[in-house]
Amino acid sequence: MLYGEYNIEDEIEVVREEVREETWNEATQERNTTIARNALVEGSTPEFIQKITGLDMKTIQELAGELKLNYR
């Protein structure tokens, strides 16, 4: 991009979209973690939780450890 083509409004919109995406990703991760915790408490298997949340097994095992559940 040439200096003369720079448009501050375009830059602002790009930054806004990046912030929206980051916020969405954080909210989705938080939601999936909450679902995983609840599912663990209810006795769901780590494999099932991984399937429905997309969380990796390490994260699920860490959550189980926090809840004092032994799925390792």
C-alpha positions, -999 to +999 in steps of 0.1 A: +000+000+000+013+034-009+013+061+018-012+082-002-037+052-002-037+049+036-072+053+051-075+055+089-112+044+087-101+012+070-074+006+097-100+013+125-124-013+110-096-039+107-087-034+144-124-036+154-128-069+135-097-083+152-110-073+186-144-089+178-128-121+167-105-123+198-135-116+221-155-143+204-127-168+207-123-160+244-160-163+250-162-196+232-132-210+251-148-200+284-181-215+274-165-248+264-145-249+297-177-244+316-195-271+297-165-295+303-165-288+340-203-295+343-200-326+322-171-339+343-191-334+375-220-353+359-198-382+351-192-378+314-161-394+300-132-372+289-135-386+253-172-375+252-163-341+266-136-337+240-160-346+212-187-320+223-164-291+233-134-295+210-111-291+240-078-310+240-074-340+264-048-322+284-072-293+292-099-318+302-076-337+324-064-305+341-101-296+347-107-330+362-077-325+384-090-292+396-123-309+404-104-338+422-116-363+396-093-391+384-096-397+347-059-401+339 
